[in-house]
Every structure is written in structure tokens, then in C-alpha cells.
Amino acid sequence: MIFVGDIAFPLEKLPSLSSVPWADKVVVANLEGDIATPTEASRQDPVVFNHASVIEFFEDLGGRAVSLANNHILDVHDTPASTIRLLAE
């Protein structure tokens, strides 16, 4: 099992990884911020957030679980409900 933390990818274009050494492991990640659109995030002071494309990126890495226990999870939305909904889809 691999744990990664403080993931924050606000742009649609994510880094590409041709291979990862943990391909056969379960990956658990901590999202640094909510999943939001740049438009939603721009209505606020500087914020930390993730573009929705982070979901596919995380799945490609073998992601199986996400923690939302981060100090920036409410930077954009008042609750993490929309992020939870997007992750569940």
C-alpha cells in the first residue's frame, strides 16, 4: 500500500507518467484541496484546489482511496460534498 499526500493539480493538463514502480500496489492519496473549476476558484482569494482531471490521473496511478482531511479542502466550497460526489461517480 502506498500513501501520497498533498495532491493539488489546478490545471486540466496533468503530468504524464509512463510507468510507476508501485503499479501493483493500492494507492491512497490526500487531496490538498477541493475538486473545483478554475471559475469557481477564481471567485475567492488565492486558494488551493484540484481540477476534475485529477480523478483520472489518480486512477491511472492505481488510486483506490482518497482522504479529504486537509486544511484547504474548504477553500472553494463550504463543504466537500461536490468533491465527494465527483469521486463517487
DSSP file (Angstrom, degrees, kcal/mol; ACC not computed):
  #  RESIDUE AA STRUCTURE BP1 BP2  ACC     N-H-->O    O-->H-N    N-H-->O    O-->H-N    TCO  KAPPA ALPHA  PHI   PSI    X-CA   Y-CA   Z-CA
    1    1 A M              0   0    0      0, 0.0     2,-0.4     0, 0.0    26,-0.2   0.000 360.0 360.0 360.0 134.8    0.0    0.0    0.0
    2    2 A I  E     -a   27   0A   0     24,-3.2    26,-3.0    20,-0.1     2,-0.5  -0.950 360.0-159.8-117.6 132.9    1.3    3.4   -1.0
    3    3 A F  E     -a   28   0A   0     -2,-0.4     2,-0.4    24,-0.2    26,-0.2  -0.950  11.0-179.9-112.0 130.1    0.2    6.7    0.6
    4    4 A V  E     -a   29   0A   0     24,-2.7    26,-1.6    -2,-0.5     2,-0.3  -0.955  10.1-161.8-125.9 149.1    0.7   10.0   -1.1
    5    5 A G  E     +     0   0A   0     -2,-0.4    26,-0.1    24,-0.2    27,-0.1  -0.838  51.7  27.3-133.0 166.6   -0.2   13.4    0.2
    6    6 A D  E     -     0   0A   0     -2,-0.3     2,-0.5     1,-0.2    25,-0.2   0.879  63.8-179.4  56.5  48.0   -0.9   17.0   -0.6
    7    7 A I  E     +a   31   0A   0     23,-2.5    25,-2.8    -3,-0.2    26,-0.7  -0.666   8.0 165.5 -79.5 126.7   -2.1   16.5   -4.2
    8    8 A A        +     0   0    0     -2,-0.5    42,-0.2    24,-0.2    26,-0.0  -0.837   7.5 161.9-146.3 105.0   -3.0   19.8   -5.8
    9    9 A F        +     0   0    0     -2,-0.3    42,-3.6    42,-0.1    45,-0.2  -0.830   2.5 170.4-123.0  89.4   -3.4   19.9   -9.6
   10   10 A P        +     0   0    0      0, 0.0     2,-0.3     0, 0.0    40,-0.1   0.623  57.4  77.1 -77.7 -11.6   -5.4   23.1  -10.5
   11   11 A L  S    S-     0   0    0      2,-0.2    40,-0.3    40,-0.1    42,-0.0  -0.716  79.3-130.5-102.3 151.0   -4.8   22.8  -14.3
   12   12 A E  S    S+     0   0    0     -2,-0.3     2,-0.7    38,-0.1    -1,-0.1   0.877  93.0  76.5 -64.5 -37.1   -6.5   20.4  -16.7
   13   13 A K  S    S-     0   0    0     -3,-0.0    -2,-0.2     3,-0.0     3,-0.1  -0.662  70.7-170.7 -80.5 117.3   -3.2   19.2  -18.1
   14   14 A L        -     0   0    0     -2,-0.7    -2,-0.1     1,-0.1    -5,-0.0  -0.666  30.9 -88.5-104.7 160.1   -1.6   16.9  -15.7
   15   15 A P        -     0   0    0      0, 0.0     2,-0.5     0, 0.0    -1,-0.1  -0.336  41.9-129.4 -63.2 148.9    1.8   15.4  -15.7
   16   16 A S        -     0   0    0     -3,-0.1     2,-0.5     2,-0.0    41,-0.0  -0.859  17.8-164.9-103.1 137.3    2.2   12.2  -17.6
   17   17 A L        -     0   0    0     -2,-0.5     3,-0.1     1,-0.1     0, 0.0  -0.978   8.5-164.7-120.4 119.7    3.8    9.2  -16.0
   18   18 A S  S    S-     0   0    0     -2,-0.5     2,-0.3     1,-0.3    -1,-0.1   0.846  76.5  -7.8 -74.5 -31.8    4.8    6.4  -18.4
   19   19 A S        -     0   0    0     42,-0.0    -1,-0.3     3,-0.0    42,-0.0  -0.983  59.8-151.4-159.1 154.1    5.3    3.9  -15.5
   20   20 A V    >   -     0   0    0     -2,-0.3     3,-1.3    -3,-0.1    -3,-0.0  -0.981  21.4-132.6-129.1 143.3    5.3    3.9  -11.8
   21   21 A P  T 3  S+     0   0    0      0, 0.0     3,-0.3     0, 0.0    -1,-0.1   0.633 105.5  56.2 -70.5 -11.0    7.2    1.5   -9.5
   22   22 A W  T >   +     0   0    0      1,-0.2     3,-2.6     2,-0.1   -20,-0.1   0.047  64.4 128.4-107.0  26.4    4.1    0.9   -7.4
   23   23 A A  T <  S+     0   0    0     -3,-1.3    -1,-0.2     1,-0.3     4,-0.1   0.758  76.0  48.5 -55.5 -27.3    1.8   -0.3  -10.3
   24   24 A D  T 3  S+     0   0    0     -3,-0.3    -1,-0.3     2,-0.1     2,-0.3   0.298 100.3  86.9 -96.9  10.3    0.9   -3.4   -8.3
   25   25 A K  S <  S-     0   0    0     -3,-2.6     2,-0.4   -24,-0.0    -3,-0.1  -0.716  82.1-109.8-108.9 157.8    0.1   -1.6   -5.1
   26   26 A V        -     0   0    0     -2,-0.3   -24,-3.2    37,-0.0     2,-0.5  -0.737  35.5-149.4 -81.9 132.1   -3.0    0.1   -3.7
   27   27 A V  E     -ab   2  63A   0     35,-1.6    37,-2.9    -2,-0.4    38,-1.3  -0.906  13.3-171.3-110.6 131.5   -2.6    3.9   -3.7
   28   28 A V  E     -ab   3  65A   0    -26,-3.0   -24,-2.7    -2,-0.5     2,-0.3  -0.982  13.3-169.1-118.6 130.7   -4.2    6.1   -1.1
   29   29 A A  E     -ab   4  66A   0     36,-2.2    38,-3.4    -2,-0.4     2,-0.6  -0.883  20.9-140.6-124.4 152.4   -4.0    9.9   -1.6
   30   30 A N  E     - b   0  67A   0    -26,-1.6   -23,-2.5    -2,-0.3     2,-0.5  -0.954  22.2-140.1-107.9 117.4   -4.7   13.0    0.4
   31   31 A L  E     -a    7   0A   0     36,-2.3   -23,-0.2    -2,-0.6    41,-0.2  -0.654   3.2-153.6 -77.5 126.2   -6.2   15.8   -1.8
   32   32 A E  S    S+     0   0    0    -25,-2.8    40,-0.6    -2,-0.5     2,-0.3   0.824  75.0   8.5 -67.9 -31.9   -4.8   19.1   -0.7
   33   33 A G  B    S-c   72   0B   0    -26,-0.7    40,-0.3    40,-0.1    16,-0.2  -0.902  89.6 -76.5-144.4 172.2   -7.9   21.0   -1.9
   34   34 A D  E     -d   49   0C   0     38,-0.8    16,-3.1    14,-0.5     2,-0.6  -0.120  47.5-106.7 -60.1 160.0  -11.4   20.5   -3.2
   35   35 A I  E     +d   50   0C   0     14,-0.2     2,-0.3    45,-0.1    16,-0.2  -0.876  62.7 144.0 -90.7 121.3  -12.1   19.5   -6.8
   36   36 A A        -     0   0    0     14,-2.6    16,-0.2    -2,-0.6    13,-0.0  -0.933  50.9 -98.8-150.7 167.4  -13.4   22.7   -8.4
   37   37 A T     >  -     0   0    0     -2,-0.3     4,-2.3    14,-0.1     5,-0.2  -0.620  36.0-115.5 -87.7 155.0  -13.4   24.6  -11.7
   38   38 A P  H  > S+     0   0    0      0, 0.0     4,-2.0     0, 0.0     5,-0.1   0.854 117.9  57.0 -56.8 -33.3  -11.0   27.4  -12.2
   39   39 A T  H  > S+     0   0    0      2,-0.2     4,-0.6     1,-0.2    -3,-0.0   0.928 107.3  46.5 -64.3 -44.9  -14.0   29.7  -12.4
   40   40 A E  H >4 S+     0   0    0      1,-0.2     3,-0.9     2,-0.2    -1,-0.2   0.921 114.9  47.3 -61.1 -43.4  -15.2   28.6   -9.0
   41   41 A A  H >< S+     0   0    0     -4,-2.3     3,-1.4     1,-0.2    -1,-0.2   0.804 102.1  63.8 -70.1 -29.3  -11.8   29.0   -7.5
   42   42 A S  H 3< S+     0   0    0     -4,-2.0    -1,-0.2     1,-0.3    -2,-0.2   0.655  88.4  70.2 -72.8 -13.4  -11.2   32.5   -9.1
   43   43 A R  T << S+     0   0    0     -3,-0.9    -1,-0.3    -4,-0.6     2,-0.2   0.510  98.9  59.2 -77.8  -3.1  -14.1   33.9   -7.1
   44   44 A Q  S <  S-     0   0    0     -3,-1.4     3,-0.2     1,-0.2    32,-0.1  -0.629  97.7 -85.5-118.0 171.8  -12.0   33.6   -3.9
   45   45 A D  S    S-     0   0    0     -2,-0.2    -1,-0.2     1,-0.2    -2,-0.0  -0.169  86.5 -47.2 -60.9 173.6   -8.7   34.8   -2.5
   46   46 A P  S    S+     0   0    0      0, 0.0     2,-0.3     0, 0.0    -1,-0.2  -0.242  79.4 179.3 -49.9 130.6   -5.8   32.6   -3.6
   47   47 A V        -     0   0    0     -3,-0.2     2,-0.5    -6,-0.1   -14,-0.1  -0.866  31.5-123.3-132.8 163.4   -6.9   29.1   -3.0
   48   48 A V        +     0   0    0     -2,-0.3   -14,-0.5    24,-0.2     2,-0.3  -0.947  47.0 145.0-107.4 128.8   -5.6   25.5   -3.3
   49   49 A F  E     -d   34   0C   0     -2,-0.5     2,-0.4   -16,-0.2   -14,-0.2  -0.951  40.1-120.3-154.6 171.9   -7.8   23.2   -5.4
   50   50 A N  E     -d   35   0C   0    -16,-3.1   -14,-2.6    -2,-0.3     2,-0.2  -0.949  21.4-127.0-120.2 139.6   -7.8   20.4   -7.9
   51   51 A H    >   -     0   0    0    -42,-3.6     3,-2.2    -2,-0.4     4,-0.2  -0.548  34.2-110.5 -75.0 151.4   -9.1   20.3  -11.5
   52   52 A A  T >> S+     0   0    0      1,-0.3     3,-1.8   -16,-0.2     4,-0.5   0.726 112.2  75.9 -58.6 -22.5  -11.5   17.3  -12.1
   53   53 A S  H 3> S+     0   0    0      1,-0.3     4,-1.9     2,-0.2    -1,-0.3   0.674  75.4  79.1 -65.1 -13.9   -8.9   15.7  -14.3
   54   54 A V  H <> S+     0   0    0     -3,-2.2     4,-2.7   -45,-0.2    -1,-0.3   0.791  84.0  63.9 -62.8 -25.8   -7.0   14.7  -11.1
   55   55 A I  H <> S+     0   0    0     -3,-1.8     4,-2.4    -4,-0.2    -1,-0.2   0.956 105.2  41.7 -63.9 -50.3   -9.5   11.9  -10.7
   56   56 A E  H  X S+     0   0    0     -4,-0.5     4,-2.5     2,-0.2    -2,-0.2   0.911 114.7  52.5 -63.5 -41.5   -8.4   10.1  -13.9
   57   57 A F  H  X S+     0   0    0     -4,-1.9     4,-1.1     1,-0.2    -2,-0.2   0.929 110.5  47.7 -58.0 -46.8   -4.8   10.8  -13.1
   58   58 A F  H  <>S+     0   0    0     -4,-2.7     5,-2.5     1,-0.2     3,-0.5   0.906 110.9  50.6 -63.4 -43.0   -5.2    9.3   -9.7
   59   59 A E  H ><5S+     0   0    0     -4,-2.4     3,-1.6     1,-0.2    -1,-0.2   0.891 106.2  56.0 -62.0 -39.4   -7.0    6.2  -11.1
   60   60 A D  H 3<5S+     0   0    0     -4,-2.5    -1,-0.2     1,-0.3    -2,-0.2   0.783 103.9  55.0 -63.2 -26.6   -4.1    5.8  -13.6
   61   61 A L  T 3<5S-     0   0    0     -4,-1.1    -1,-0.3    -3,-0.5    -2,-0.2   0.479 128.9 -97.7 -83.3  -2.5   -1.7    5.7  -10.7
   62   62 A G  T < 5 +     0   0    0     -3,-1.6   -35,-1.6    -4,-0.3    -3,-0.2   0.634  62.1 174.8  94.3  16.7   -3.6    2.8   -9.1
   63   63 A G  E   < +b   27   0A   0     -5,-2.5    -1,-0.2   -37,-0.2   -35,-0.2  -0.313  15.7 161.7 -62.5 135.3   -5.6    5.1   -6.7
   64   64 A R  E     +     0   0A   0    -37,-2.9     2,-0.3     1,-0.4   -36,-0.2   0.553  61.7  26.8-126.9 -21.2   -8.2    3.4   -4.7
   65   65 A A  E     -b   28   0A   0    -38,-1.3   -36,-2.2     2,-0.0     2,-0.4  -0.996  58.7-157.4-147.9 149.9   -9.0    5.7   -1.8
   66   66 A V  E     -b   29   0A   0     -2,-0.3     2,-0.4   -38,-0.2   -36,-0.2  -0.988   7.8-148.7-130.9 136.7   -8.8    9.5   -1.1
   67   67 A S  E     -b   30   0A   0    -38,-3.4   -36,-2.3    -2,-0.4    -2,-0.0  -0.858   6.9-171.1 -99.5 139.1   -8.5   11.4    2.1
   68   68 A L        +     0   0    0     -2,-0.4     2,-1.9   -38,-0.2     5,-0.2   0.167  49.0 120.7-110.2  14.8  -10.1   14.8    2.3
   69   69 A A        +     0   0    0      3,-0.1     2,-0.3     2,-0.0    -2,-0.1  -0.549  42.5 121.8 -83.4  78.9   -8.6   15.7    5.7
   70   70 A N  S >  S-     0   0    0     -2,-1.9     3,-1.4     1,-0.0     4,-0.2  -0.985  70.9-122.2-142.2 151.1   -6.7   18.7    4.6
   71   71 A N  T 3  S+     0   0    0     -2,-0.3     3,-0.3     1,-0.3   -38,-0.1   0.642 111.6  50.2 -68.6 -13.6   -6.7   22.3    5.7
   72   72 A H  B >  S+c   33   0B   0    -40,-0.6     3,-2.0   -41,-0.2   -38,-0.8   0.381  76.2 101.6-103.1   4.0   -7.5   23.5    2.1
   73   73 A I  T <  S+     0   0    0     -3,-1.4     4,-0.4     1,-0.3     3,-0.2   0.732  88.2  42.8 -64.4 -20.7  -10.5   21.3    1.5
   74   74 A L  T 3  S+     0   0    0     -3,-0.3    -1,-0.3    -4,-0.2    -2,-0.1   0.165  80.6 106.7-108.5  17.5  -12.9   24.1    2.2
   75   75 A D  S <  S+     0   0    0     -3,-2.0    -1,-0.1   -27,-0.2    -2,-0.1   0.867  96.2  18.5 -62.0 -36.6  -11.0   26.8    0.3
   76   76 A V  S    S+     0   0    0     -4,-0.3     2,-0.3    -3,-0.2    -2,-0.1   0.862 128.1  35.4-103.5 -50.0  -13.5   26.9   -2.6
   77   77 A H  S    S-     0   0    0     -4,-0.4    -1,-0.2     1,-0.1   -43,-0.1  -0.736  73.1-126.2-108.2 156.6  -16.7   25.3   -1.4
   78   78 A D  S    S+     0   0    0     -2,-0.3    -1,-0.1    -3,-0.1    -4,-0.1   0.738  97.2  20.6 -72.1 -23.2  -18.3   25.4    2.1
   79   79 A T  S    S-     0   0    0     -6,-0.1     3,-0.5     0, 0.0     4,-0.2  -0.932  77.4-120.5-137.9 162.0  -18.5   21.6    2.3
   80   80 A P  S  > S+     0   0    0      0, 0.0     4,-2.6     0, 0.0     5,-0.2   0.264  79.5 113.1 -85.0  14.7  -16.6   18.8    0.5
   81   81 A A  H  > S+     0   0    0      1,-0.2     4,-2.5     2,-0.2     5,-0.2   0.876  74.1  48.7 -56.3 -43.9  -20.0   17.5   -0.9
   82   82 A S  H  > S+     0   0    0     -3,-0.5     4,-2.3     2,-0.2    -1,-0.2   0.884 112.3  49.1 -67.7 -36.1  -19.2   18.2   -4.5
   83   83 A T  H  > S+     0   0    0     -4,-0.2     4,-2.4     2,-0.2    -2,-0.2   0.920 111.0  49.8 -66.1 -43.6  -15.8   16.6   -4.3
   84   84 A I  H  X S+     0   0    0     -4,-2.6     4,-1.8     1,-0.2    -2,-0.2   0.916 111.0  50.2 -61.1 -42.7  -17.3   13.5   -2.7
   85   85 A R  H  X S+     0   0    0     -4,-2.5     4,-1.1    -5,-0.2    -2,-0.2   0.925 111.0  48.3 -61.5 -45.4  -19.9   13.4   -5.4
   86   86 A L  H  < S+     0   0    0     -4,-2.3     3,-0.4     1,-0.2    -1,-0.2   0.893 111.9  49.5 -64.0 -39.5  -17.3   13.6   -8.2
   87   87 A L  H  < S+     0   0    0     -4,-2.4    -1,-0.2     1,-0.2    -2,-0.2   0.832 108.1  54.1 -67.6 -31.9  -15.1   11.0   -6.6
   88   88 A A  H  <        0   0    0     -4,-1.8    -1,-0.2     1,-0.2    -2,-0.2   0.730 360.0 360.0 -75.4 -22.0  -18.1    8.6   -6.3
   89   89 A E     <        0   0    0     -4,-1.1    -1,-0.2    -3,-0.4    -2,-0.1   0.503 360.0 360.0 -70.3 360.0  -19.0    8.8  -10.0
